[in-house]
Amino acid sequence: MIGLILFAACIAAIVLRIGWLAVFDDGANGAGGPQAYIPARGDIVDRDGETLARTIDAWTIAIQPPRVIGNKLDLARELARLMPERDEADYYELLTGDKKFVYLRRRASPGIVEAVNALGEPGVQLTREPDRLYPQTALAAHVIGYTDVDGNGVAGAERAFDDYLTDAKTRGAPLELSVSSRIQQALKAELAGAMEKYSAIGAAGVIMDIHSGEVLALTSLPQLNPNVAGEGSPDERFNRASLGVYELGSTFKPFTVAMAMDAGIVKGFGQMYPCPKKLQVGNRSIGDTHPFGRACSVAEIMQESSNVGTAQIAMQLGAERQRAFLDKMGFLDRLGHELPEQGRTLYPKEWTEMDTATVGFGHSIAVTPLHLAAGYAALLNGGIHRQPTILKVGPQHPVADGTRVFSEDTSYKMRALLRMVVTEGTGRKADAPGYRVGGKTGSAEKLINGRYSKTTVITTFAGVFPMDEPRYVIVVMLDEPKGTKETFGFRTAGWNVAPVVSGTISRIAPMLGVRPDENREPDLDSVLPFLFSEE
């Protein structure tokens, strides 16, 4: 009896120990917690808790040629029929070769696994291994990124937070991103429609909270499906929003005006400048699409997007102050956000007077759309520049302190100026009734092989809403859009990207808690009196 009791006690102790190790031990690390039930890689979720990336058990099909007992030629024929990525000759070579183990397919579908299993060949091995699943498919693909076949982060958040997602101490809690699936879907749908309508080769878009720096949506088109990232083309993998750098044209003009206001050069929107049809700077000239040929106010310069007027303001500011402002705004370096895909700004080395003039209206300097979004956030949030973030702001990730770039007074005054551009200027098609959109169009000739092309452009709109109490910035860009019958052959931003802004804001504003109100507007009395008629 005593022997039986001791034997039973030993068995119970062994069972308890095995159970303890299975639940609480993490291999050699011995970290606490039920690690055996936590996937090898943590989940990624959006700001609302929607799953964006998850690890599952996937089927793997492999072959061990020495263990094959059937006719190898027949087996090669059957494998080629079921998995045609290799032909019959390739399979036969594998089966008769020297290799002891070869993967035939990873991430195999249940149907293929069932069919291969039905062959009844002991040399075929069916196993389970961790696999990364992206249930939203291509949605926010350039933010989430993807992993390689061995589960290592290759791009996007998967790469940026690879250690967090695989650490035994942290992988049990999902990584919370700042993006919203609903807002992302709206932006992607509007951009994709415009890209197709205007036969553009690419598109990009960013929506940000101007006070926290949270990226609520980031889209680059064409985009890949991270579930089959290896099948994506280089163009699909390229992140136009955070890695691609472009001359974004007249969207830079509000920065030039705001810089000049802070420097005491522009004292009001009624300040006048000579606006000839051509402005001579050294041995080169600057012109306008709609030349004034007369004196014009700062308000009119923004209304008609005048290169001639903006160049004069920029030259008054001077190269040194212009460069210092742009440096404080992060425009002369890579942004410090979490995504590993960060574009390097291109700007003049010498920074001549002509460079100062052209940078003032968005040429001679190439930045990412995410740079531009962060710049507009600083312009309208009270003057504080913050680095964008793809992480949800909260106790574990507080809002960054930021750097003051513009005075609070200048930031407040720019509300009226940018709202006027939408109500009275080139951005009329960007307006979304009731949501008080403000912003600026930009159409820049594309630099190809060192020369500006007369037939290809980058069109951009950068805006903020609602302008009476700014909360969100939106930047959209089309790469090489074409004119259509509907646009009368024009391919400028006011015709093709401005409507994208209107459509997107109309869809996302209710999700963000912004209510339409036709009676709320920024104070336009500082701008409207200085828009002179030609009568």
C-alpha positions as CSV (number, residue, x, y, z in Angstrom):
1,M,0.0,0.0,0.0
2,I,2.8,2.4,0.9
3,G,4.6,1.6,-2.3
4,L,1.5,2.3,-4.4
5,I,0.9,5.6,-2.6
6,L,4.6,6.6,-3.2
7,F,4.3,5.6,-6.9
8,A,1.1,7.6,-7.3
9,A,2.7,10.6,-5.6
10,C,5.7,10.5,-8.0
11,I,3.4,10.3,-11.0
12,A,1.3,13.2,-9.8
13,A,4.4,15.3,-9.2
14,I,5.7,14.6,-12.7
15,V,2.3,15.5,-14.2
16,L,2.1,18.8,-12.2
17,R,5.7,19.7,-13.2
18,I,5.0,19.1,-16.9
19,G,1.8,21.1,-16.7
20,W,3.7,24.0,-15.0
21,L,6.4,24.0,-17.6
22,A,3.9,23.9,-20.4
23,V,1.9,26.9,-19.1
24,F,4.4,29.1,-17.4
25,D,7.9,28.4,-18.8
26,D,9.3,30.1,-21.9
27,G,12.1,27.8,-22.8
28,A,15.5,28.9,-21.7
29,N,14.3,32.3,-20.7
30,G,11.9,31.1,-18.1
31,A,9.9,34.3,-18.3
32,G,6.7,34.3,-16.2
33,G,3.2,34.1,-17.8
34,P,1.4,31.5,-19.9
35,Q,3.9,31.8,-22.7
36,A,3.1,28.5,-24.3
37,Y,-0.3,29.8,-25.3
38,I,0.9,33.1,-26.8
39,P,1.8,33.1,-30.5
40,A,5.4,33.6,-31.5
41,R,4.5,37.0,-32.8
42,G,2.0,39.5,-31.3
43,D,-1.1,40.9,-33.0
44,I,-1.3,44.4,-34.6
45,V,-4.6,46.2,-34.2
46,D,-5.9,49.6,-35.3
47,R,-6.9,52.4,-32.9
48,D,-10.4,50.8,-32.5
49,G,-9.1,47.3,-31.8
50,E,-9.7,45.9,-35.3
51,T,-7.2,43.2,-36.1
52,L,-4.7,44.2,-38.8
53,A,-2.1,41.3,-38.4
54,R,-2.3,38.0,-36.5
55,T,-0.3,34.8,-36.3
56,I,-2.0,31.6,-37.2
57,D,-1.0,28.0,-37.7
58,A,-0.5,27.3,-41.4
59,W,0.1,24.1,-43.3
60,T,3.4,23.3,-44.8
61,I,4.0,20.6,-47.4
62,A,7.5,19.1,-47.6
63,I,9.1,16.0,-49.2
64,Q,11.7,13.6,-47.7
65,P,13.0,11.8,-50.9
66,P,14.7,8.9,-49.0
67,R,11.4,8.0,-47.4
68,V,9.4,7.8,-50.6
69,I,8.2,4.2,-51.1
70,G,6.0,4.6,-54.2
71,N,6.9,5.1,-57.9
72,K,8.7,8.4,-58.0
73,L,7.7,9.2,-61.6
74,D,4.0,8.8,-60.7
75,L,4.4,10.8,-57.6
76,A,6.2,13.6,-59.6
77,R,3.3,13.6,-62.0
78,E,0.7,13.9,-59.2
79,L,2.6,16.7,-57.5
80,A,2.9,18.7,-60.7
81,R,-0.8,18.4,-61.1
82,L,-1.6,19.6,-57.6
83,M,1.1,22.2,-57.3
84,P,2.0,23.5,-60.8
85,E,4.6,26.0,-59.7
86,R,7.1,23.2,-60.6
87,D,6.7,20.9,-63.6
88,E,6.9,17.1,-63.6
89,A,10.6,17.1,-64.5
90,D,11.5,19.4,-61.5
91,Y,9.6,17.2,-59.1
92,Y,11.2,14.0,-60.4
93,E,14.7,15.7,-60.1
94,L,13.9,16.5,-56.4
95,L,12.7,13.0,-55.7
96,T,15.8,11.3,-57.2
97,G,18.3,13.9,-56.0
98,D,20.6,13.9,-52.9
99,K,18.5,16.3,-50.7
100,K,17.0,14.7,-47.7
101,F,14.3,17.4,-47.1
102,V,12.7,20.0,-49.4
103,Y,9.8,22.4,-48.8
104,L,7.2,22.1,-51.6
105,R,4.8,24.7,-50.4
106,R,4.4,26.9,-47.3
107,R,1.1,28.6,-46.5
108,A,-0.6,25.7,-48.3
109,S,-4.4,25.9,-48.5
110,P,-6.5,23.2,-46.7
111,G,-7.7,21.9,-50.1
112,I,-4.2,21.3,-51.4
113,V,-3.2,19.7,-48.1
114,E,-6.1,17.3,-48.3
115,A,-5.3,16.4,-51.9
116,V,-1.6,15.8,-51.2
117,N,-2.5,13.8,-48.1
118,A,-4.8,11.6,-50.2
119,L,-1.8,10.4,-52.2
120,G,-0.9,8.2,-49.2
121,E,2.9,8.7,-49.7
122,P,4.9,8.5,-46.3
123,G,7.7,10.6,-47.9
124,V,5.4,13.6,-48.1
125,Q,5.4,15.5,-44.8
126,L,2.5,17.7,-43.7
127,T,3.3,20.0,-40.7
128,R,2.0,23.1,-39.1
129,E,4.0,26.3,-38.6
130,P,3.3,29.9,-37.5
131,D,2.1,32.1,-40.3
132,R,1.2,35.8,-40.5
133,L,-2.3,36.6,-41.6
134,Y,-3.5,40.1,-42.6
135,P,-7.3,39.9,-42.4
136,Q,-7.9,43.4,-44.0
137,T,-5.8,42.3,-47.0
138,A,-4.4,45.4,-48.7
139,L,-5.9,47.9,-46.4
140,A,-3.1,50.1,-44.7
141,A,-0.6,47.7,-46.2
142,H,2.2,50.3,-46.2
143,V,1.6,51.1,-42.5
144,I,1.4,47.5,-41.3
145,G,4.1,46.2,-43.6
146,Y,4.7,42.4,-43.8
147,T,7.0,39.6,-42.7
148,D,9.1,37.1,-44.6
149,V,8.4,33.4,-44.8
150,D,10.3,32.9,-41.6
151,G,8.2,35.4,-39.7
152,N,10.7,38.3,-39.6
153,G,9.5,41.9,-40.1
154,V,10.4,43.2,-43.5
155,A,8.6,46.5,-43.9
156,G,6.3,48.9,-42.1
157,A,5.3,48.4,-38.5
158,E,6.2,44.7,-38.7
159,R,9.8,45.7,-39.2
160,A,9.8,48.8,-37.0
161,F,8.4,46.9,-34.0
162,D,9.9,43.5,-34.7
163,D,11.4,43.2,-31.2
164,Y,8.2,44.3,-29.5
165,L,6.1,41.8,-31.5
166,T,8.5,38.9,-30.7
167,D,9.6,39.6,-27.2
168,A,8.1,37.1,-24.7
169,K,7.4,39.9,-22.3
170,T,5.4,42.1,-24.7
171,R,4.0,39.9,-27.5
172,G,1.0,39.0,-25.4
173,A,-0.4,42.5,-25.7
174,P,-1.4,43.7,-29.2
175,L,0.5,46.6,-30.8
176,E,-2.0,49.5,-31.2
177,L,-1.5,51.6,-34.2
178,S,-3.0,55.1,-34.7
179,V,-4.7,54.3,-38.0
180,S,-8.4,53.8,-38.2
181,S,-9.6,51.0,-40.6
182,R,-12.7,53.0,-41.5
183,I,-10.9,56.2,-42.2
184,Q,-8.2,54.3,-44.1
185,Q,-10.8,52.6,-46.3
186,A,-12.5,56.0,-47.1
187,L,-9.2,57.6,-48.2
188,K,-8.1,54.6,-50.2
189,A,-11.4,54.4,-52.0
190,E,-11.5,58.1,-53.0
191,L,-7.8,58.0,-54.1
192,A,-8.2,54.8,-56.1
193,G,-11.2,56.2,-57.9
194,A,-9.3,59.4,-58.8
195,M,-6.2,57.4,-59.9
196,E,-8.3,55.4,-62.3
197,K,-10.4,58.3,-63.5
198,Y,-7.4,60.5,-64.4
199,S,-5.1,57.6,-65.5
200,A,-2.4,58.4,-62.9
201,I,0.5,56.1,-62.4
202,G,0.3,56.4,-58.6
203,A,-1.3,58.2,-55.7
204,A,-0.7,58.9,-52.0
205,G,-2.7,60.3,-49.1
206,V,-2.3,61.1,-45.4
207,I,-4.8,62.1,-42.7
208,M,-3.4,63.3,-39.4
209,D,-4.6,64.7,-36.1
210,I,-2.9,68.1,-36.1
211,H,-2.6,68.2,-32.3
212,S,-1.3,64.7,-31.4
213,G,0.6,63.9,-34.7
214,E,-1.3,60.6,-34.9
215,V,-1.5,59.3,-38.5
216,L,-5.2,58.2,-38.9
217,A,-4.7,57.0,-42.5
218,L,-1.8,56.6,-44.8
219,T,-2.3,55.3,-48.4
220,S,0.1,54.6,-51.2
221,L,-1.2,53.4,-54.6
222,P,-0.7,51.0,-56.2
223,Q,-0.5,48.8,-53.1
224,L,0.2,45.2,-52.4
225,N,-1.6,42.5,-50.5
226,P,0.8,41.7,-47.5
227,N,-0.6,38.1,-47.4
228,V,1.2,37.5,-50.7
229,A,3.9,40.2,-50.5
230,G,6.3,38.3,-52.6
231,E,4.0,38.5,-55.6
232,G,3.9,42.4,-55.4
233,S,5.8,44.5,-57.9
234,P,8.4,47.0,-56.7
235,D,6.0,49.8,-57.5
236,E,3.4,48.2,-55.3
237,R,5.9,47.8,-52.4
238,F,7.1,51.4,-52.7
239,N,5.6,53.7,-50.1
240,R,4.8,57.0,-51.9
241,A,3.5,58.6,-48.8
242,S,6.5,58.3,-46.5
243,L,9.4,57.2,-48.8
244,G,8.8,59.0,-52.1
245,V,10.0,62.6,-52.3
246,Y,8.3,65.1,-54.7
247,E,8.2,68.8,-55.6
248,L,4.8,69.5,-54.2
249,G,4.4,72.9,-55.8
250,S,2.1,75.6,-54.6
251,T,1.2,73.8,-51.4
252,F,4.4,75.4,-50.1
253,K,3.1,79.0,-50.6
254,P,1.3,79.3,-47.3
255,F,4.5,78.4,-45.5
256,T,6.2,81.3,-47.3
257,V,3.5,83.8,-46.3
258,A,3.5,82.5,-42.7
259,M,7.3,82.8,-42.5
260,A,7.2,86.3,-43.8
261,M,4.4,87.2,-41.3
262,D,6.5,85.9,-38.4
263,A,9.5,87.8,-39.7
264,G,7.5,91.0,-39.8
265,I,7.8,91.3,-43.6
266,V,4.1,90.7,-44.3
267,K,2.0,92.8,-42.0
268,G,-1.4,92.0,-43.4
269,F,-3.2,90.3,-46.2
270,G,-3.8,93.6,-47.9
271,Q,-0.1,94.3,-48.4
272,M,0.6,95.0,-52.0
273,Y,3.3,93.6,-54.4
274,P,4.0,94.4,-58.0
275,C,2.9,91.4,-60.0
276,P,4.1,91.7,-63.6
277,K,3.4,89.0,-66.1
278,K,7.1,87.9,-65.8
279,L,9.5,88.4,-62.9
280,Q,13.1,88.5,-63.8
281,V,15.5,86.9,-61.3
282,G,19.1,86.9,-62.6
283,N,19.1,85.5,-66.1
284,R,15.8,83.5,-65.6
285,S,12.2,84.5,-65.4
286,I,9.2,83.4,-63.3
287,G,5.7,83.5,-64.7
288,D,2.1,82.7,-63.6
289,T,-0.7,80.5,-65.1
290,H,-3.0,83.5,-64.6
291,P,-0.8,86.6,-64.7
292,F,-2.0,89.7,-63.0
293,G,0.0,92.3,-64.9
294,R,-0.7,94.8,-62.1
295,A,-0.1,95.3,-58.3
296,C,-1.8,92.6,-56.2
297,S,-2.4,91.9,-52.5
298,V,-1.1,89.0,-50.5
299,A,-4.7,87.7,-50.4
300,E,-4.8,87.7,-54.2
301,I,-1.4,86.1,-54.5
302,M,-2.8,83.1,-52.5
303,Q,-6.2,83.2,-54.2
304,E,-4.7,82.9,-57.7
305,S,-1.6,80.9,-56.6
306,S,0.8,83.5,-58.0
307,N,4.4,82.3,-58.4
308,V,5.5,85.9,-59.1
309,G,4.0,87.3,-55.9
310,T,5.2,84.4,-53.7
311,A,8.7,84.6,-55.1
312,Q,9.0,88.3,-54.1
313,I,7.9,87.5,-50.6
314,A,10.4,84.6,-50.4
315,M,13.2,86.9,-51.7
316,Q,12.4,89.5,-49.0
317,L,12.6,86.7,-46.4
318,G,16.0,85.7,-47.7
319,A,17.8,82.4,-48.1
320,E,19.1,82.2,-44.5
321,R,15.8,82.8,-42.8
322,Q,13.9,80.6,-45.3
323,R,16.3,77.7,-44.7
324,A,16.2,78.1,-40.9
325,F,12.3,78.0,-41.0
326,L,12.3,74.9,-43.2
327,D,14.9,73.2,-41.0
328,K,12.8,73.8,-37.8
329,M,9.8,72.3,-39.6
330,G,11.8,69.1,-40.4
331,F,11.7,69.7,-44.1
332,L,15.5,69.4,-44.6
333,D,15.9,65.9,-43.2
334,R,14.1,62.6,-42.8
335,L,11.1,62.7,-40.5
336,G,11.5,61.0,-37.1
337,H,8.4,58.7,-37.3
338,E,8.5,55.0,-36.6
339,L,8.2,53.7,-40.2
340,P,11.5,52.5,-41.6
341,E,10.5,53.8,-45.0
342,Q,11.6,57.4,-44.7
343,G,12.4,59.6,-47.7
344,R,15.4,61.9,-47.8
345,T,14.6,65.5,-48.7
346,L,16.2,67.0,-51.7
347,Y,17.0,70.7,-51.7
348,P,19.5,73.2,-53.2
349,K,23.1,72.9,-52.2
350,E,24.0,76.5,-52.9
351,W,20.6,78.1,-52.1
352,T,20.9,81.0,-54.5
353,E,18.5,83.9,-54.9
354,M,16.7,81.9,-57.6
355,D,16.5,78.9,-55.4
356,T,15.0,81.0,-52.6
357,A,12.3,82.3,-55.0
358,T,11.5,78.8,-56.4
359,V,11.5,77.1,-53.0
360,G,9.1,79.7,-51.9
361,F,6.5,78.3,-54.3
362,G,7.4,74.6,-53.9
363,H,10.0,74.0,-56.6
364,S,13.7,73.1,-56.1
365,I,12.8,71.2,-52.9
366,A,11.4,67.6,-52.8
367,V,9.7,66.2,-49.7
368,T,7.4,63.4,-48.8
369,P,3.6,63.9,-48.5
370,L,4.0,63.0,-44.8
371,H,6.5,65.9,-44.5
372,L,3.8,68.2,-46.0
373,A,1.1,66.9,-43.6
374,A,3.3,67.5,-40.6
375,G,4.0,71.0,-41.9
376,Y,0.3,71.9,-42.4
377,A,-0.4,70.5,-38.9
378,A,2.2,72.9,-37.5
379,L,0.9,75.8,-39.6
380,L,-2.7,75.5,-38.2
381,N,-2.4,73.9,-34.7
382,G,-1.0,77.0,-33.1
383,G,2.5,76.8,-34.5
384,I,3.9,73.6,-32.9
385,H,5.7,71.1,-35.1
386,R,5.4,67.5,-33.9
387,Q,6.8,64.3,-35.5
388,P,4.0,62.1,-37.0
389,T,3.4,58.9,-35.2
390,I,1.8,55.6,-36.3
391,L,1.2,54.6,-32.7
392,K,-2.0,55.3,-30.9
393,V,-1.5,58.1,-28.3
394,G,-2.2,57.0,-24.8
395,P,-0.5,56.5,-21.4
396,Q,2.2,54.3,-23.0
397,H,2.7,56.7,-25.8
398,P,2.0,60.3,-24.9
399,V,1.9,63.3,-27.2
400,A,5.3,64.6,-28.1
401,D,6.3,68.0,-26.9
402,G,7.1,69.4,-30.3
403,T,8.9,72.5,-31.4
404,R,7.5,76.0,-31.9
405,V,7.8,77.0,-35.6
406,F,5.2,79.8,-36.1
407,S,3.7,82.2,-33.6
408,E,0.2,81.5,-32.3
409,D,-1.0,84.7,-33.8
410,T,0.3,83.8,-37.3
411,S,-1.2,80.3,-37.1
412,Y,-4.6,81.8,-36.2
413,K,-4.5,84.3,-39.1
414,M,-3.6,81.6,-41.6
415,R,-7.0,80.0,-41.0
416,A,-8.8,82.7,-42.8
417,L,-6.3,82.8,-45.7
418,L,-6.5,79.1,-46.4
419,R,-10.3,79.0,-46.0
420,M,-10.5,81.8,-48.6
421,V,-8.4,79.7,-51.1
422,V,-11.2,77.1,-50.9
423,T,-14.2,79.4,-51.0
424,E,-12.8,82.0,-53.5
425,G,-9.6,80.5,-55.1
426,T,-8.1,77.5,-56.8
427,G,-9.4,75.0,-54.2
428,R,-13.1,75.4,-54.7
429,K,-13.7,71.7,-55.6
430,A,-12.1,70.7,-52.3
431,D,-15.0,72.2,-50.2
432,A,-17.2,69.8,-48.3
433,P,-20.5,71.5,-47.4
434,G,-20.6,72.3,-43.7
435,Y,-17.2,71.1,-42.8
436,R,-15.2,74.4,-43.4
437,V,-12.3,73.0,-45.4
438,G,-9.3,75.2,-45.9
439,G,-6.1,74.4,-47.8
440,K,-4.0,74.9,-50.9
441,T,-3.7,73.3,-54.3
442,G,-0.3,72.5,-55.9
443,S,0.6,71.4,-59.5
444,A,4.3,70.9,-60.1
445,E,6.0,69.9,-63.4
446,K,7.7,66.6,-62.8
447,L,11.5,66.4,-62.9
448,I,12.5,63.7,-65.4
449,N,16.2,63.0,-66.2
450,G,17.2,66.4,-64.7
451,R,14.6,68.4,-66.7
452,Y,11.1,69.6,-66.0
453,S,8.6,67.9,-68.2
454,K,5.9,70.0,-69.8
455,T,3.6,67.1,-70.1
456,T,3.7,65.3,-66.7
457,V,2.8,66.8,-63.3
458,I,2.4,66.0,-59.7
459,T,-0.9,67.4,-58.3
460,T,-1.4,67.9,-54.6
461,F,-3.9,69.3,-52.2
462,A,-3.0,70.0,-48.6
463,G,-5.8,71.0,-46.3
464,V,-7.2,71.2,-42.8
465,F,-10.7,71.0,-41.4
466,P,-12.8,72.4,-39.7
467,M,-11.0,75.7,-40.2
468,D,-12.8,77.6,-37.5
469,E,-11.3,75.1,-35.0
470,P,-8.7,73.1,-36.9
471,R,-8.4,69.4,-35.9
472,Y,-7.3,67.3,-38.9
473,V,-5.0,67.7,-41.8
474,I,-5.4,65.8,-45.1
475,V,-2.9,65.6,-48.0
476,V,-3.6,63.9,-51.2
477,M,-1.4,63.5,-54.3
478,L,-1.7,62.1,-57.8
479,D,1.4,61.1,-59.8
480,E,1.1,62.0,-63.5
481,P,-2.7,62.5,-63.8
482,K,-4.1,63.0,-67.3
483,G,-6.7,65.6,-68.5
484,T,-10.2,64.4,-69.3
485,K,-13.2,65.7,-71.1
486,E,-14.8,66.5,-67.8
487,T,-11.7,68.6,-66.8
488,F,-11.6,70.2,-70.3
489,G,-8.2,68.7,-70.7
490,F,-6.7,70.3,-67.6
491,R,-4.6,68.1,-65.3
492,T,-4.0,70.6,-62.5
493,A,-4.8,69.9,-58.8
494,G,-7.9,72.0,-58.7
495,W,-9.5,69.6,-61.1
496,N,-8.3,66.2,-60.0
497,V,-7.2,66.0,-56.3
498,A,-9.4,68.8,-54.8
499,P,-12.5,66.6,-55.4
500,V,-10.8,63.7,-53.6
501,V,-10.4,65.9,-50.5
502,S,-14.1,66.9,-50.7
503,G,-15.3,63.3,-51.1
504,T,-13.0,62.0,-48.3
505,I,-13.9,64.6,-45.8
506,S,-17.6,64.2,-46.4
507,R,-17.1,60.5,-45.6
508,I,-14.8,60.7,-42.6
509,A,-15.9,63.8,-40.8
510,P,-18.9,62.1,-39.1
511,M,-16.6,59.2,-38.0
512,L,-14.3,61.8,-36.4
513,G,-17.2,63.6,-34.6
514,V,-17.1,66.7,-36.8
515,R,-20.6,67.9,-37.4
516,P,-21.6,69.9,-40.4
517,D,-22.5,73.5,-39.7
518,E,-23.1,76.1,-42.4
519,N,-23.1,78.9,-39.9
520,R,-19.6,78.4,-38.4
521,E,-16.6,80.0,-40.3
522,P,-13.3,81.5,-39.4
523,D,-13.2,85.3,-39.5
524,L,-12.7,86.1,-43.2
525,D,-12.8,89.9,-42.7
526,S,-9.0,90.0,-42.7
527,V,-8.9,88.5,-46.2
528,L,-12.0,89.2,-48.3
529,P,-11.8,93.0,-48.5
530,F,-8.4,92.6,-50.3
531,L,-9.7,90.5,-53.2
532,F,-10.1,93.1,-55.9
533,S,-12.3,92.7,-58.9
534,E,-11.2,93.5,-62.4
535,E,-14.1,95.8,-63.1
